[in-house]
Amino acid sequence: MSKELLYLIDQISREKGISREILLEALRSALLSATRKRFGGRTNIDLKIDPKTCDIIAFETKKIVSKVSNENEEISLEEARKIFPEAIEGDMVNVPLELLDFTRIAAQTAKQVIFQRVREAEREAIYNEFKDKAGTVVSGQVMRREKGVYFLNLGKTEAILPIKEALPNENLKRGDTVRAFIEDVRITTKGPAIILSRTNPQFVTALFKMEVPEIHEGLVVIKDIVREPGERTKLTVYSKDPSIDPVGACVGMKGTRVQSIVRELRGERIDIIPWTDDPRQLIARALSPATVDRIGINEEDKTAMVVVSDEQLSLAIGKRGQNVRLAIKLTGWDIDILSESEYSKMKTEEVDRTG
C-alpha cells in the first residue's frame, strides 16, 4: 500500500503541480476522519503519514494509570511499559492502533481524497490565475451554445459569454475563435466562473491597449469612452508627450491599428476624438463625423446649442439619434442640435417678437 500510495502522490504532484505536503495532509485528514468514525468518534485517535515512505501509523493517546477505568482513554502502567519501558504513571502515551483492514480503508480513502483534492486544487489554481486577469482580454474558442450562453474554451478551463454580452446579430458557431473582455471571476459551487463580455466599453479600451503601444506604455491615455455595441464607439484621447499625436497613434499607419479593432468588433464604427478641456471644442469634436458651424453653451446648466448646416443635420444627429446620444454621454453636456435654416427661423421669430 505504501509504495502504491507513494507512486500515486508523486505522480499527481508532478502532473497537477500540487505539492506533496498538501496531498499528504488532505489524505491524513480524511483517513483520520474515517478511523475515528469507525471507533465511535473517539477524539484521542490520531495518525501520521511518513512523508518519505507514505507509511501510515495510527495510534490512540492514553493516560498511564495504576488502575484502568476507561479502556478507551487509559492504559495500565504495566501495559504501557511493555511498549515504553521508561513510562511513568500520569504520562500520556501514543499507543499503536492495529487495524486489520486498515490497508483496504486507506486505499479506498486515498484515491477518493487525492482526486477530490486535485479537483479542488485545479479549481483554486484556475481562480487564482483568472481573478488577476479580470479587466483584460482573452482569446477563446466557442465550444457550444446552451441556455442563453456561449461556452468558450480558454485552454485550462471554460468561460461563459452570455449571448446578451455578444455583439448584436453576432451568431457565433462552434470552432469560432473570438476575443472577449473578462468582466468577472467568481467562485460557484461548480468551481470558478469566468464571465466574458464583448459589449462592455472597456473591451474596446483593452483592445486599444493591446494594439497601441503608446496606450500600453501610458504615453497616450483614453480619457472617456462610450459605446453602442455593434454600432458605434466614441472615445476621447490625450497624450502625455507633446511630440505624440494621440489620434494618429490610435489610428496607426494607414489605419492599421484601428482597423484591426474594427474587424474584431464586426465593423463597429470608432470615432477617436482628441480630448480638450474647452467644452465648445470638445462638443464639436464629439459630434464627429459631422462638422459644426457654431456652438452656444450654458455652463451652469451644462447645456449646449449646436448649429450645423442643413446638409450636416442628419449626420450630426445620427441614425435613430445615435451620434448625438453618444456625444451627450461622452461630454456630459445636454446637446440640442439645430440646422442653419432652423436657427435662422428661430432668430427671425425672436426679432419679430422683440420688434
Sequence and secondary structure as in RCSB ss.txt:
>XXXX:A:sequence
MSKELLYLIDQISREKGISREILLEALRSALLSATRKRFGGRTNIDLKIDPKTCDIIAFETKKIVSKVSNENEEI
SLEEARKIFPEAIEGDMVNVPLELLDFTRIAAQTAKQVIFQRVREAEREAIYNEFKDKAGTVVSGQVMRREKGVY
FLNLGKTEAILPIKEALPNENLKRGDTVRAFIEDVRITTKGPAIILSRTNPQFVTALFKMEVPEIHEGLVVIKDI
VREPGERTKLTVYSKDPSIDPVGACVGMKGTRVQSIVRELRGERIDIIPWTDDPRQLIARALSPATVDRIGINEE
DKTAMVVVSDEQLSLAIGKRGQNVRLAIKLTGWDIDILSESEYSKMKTEEVDRTG
>XXXX:A:secstr
 HHHHHHHHHHHHHHH   HHHHHHHHHHHHHHHHHHHTTT TTEEEEE TTT  EEEEEEEEEESS S TTTEE
EHHHHHHH TT  TT EEEEE   TTHHHHHHHHHHHHHHHHHHHHHHHHHHHHHHTTTTSEEEEEEEEEETTEE
EEE SSSEEEEEGGGS TT    TT EEEEEEEEEEEETTEEEEEEESSSHHHHHHHHHHH HHHHTTSEEEEEE
EEETTTEEEEEEEESSTTS HHHHHH GGGHHHHHHHHHTTT EEEEEE  S HHHHHHHHTTTS   EEEEETT
TTEEEEEE GGGHHHHH GGGHHHHHHHHHH  EEEEEEHHHHHHHHHHHHHHH 
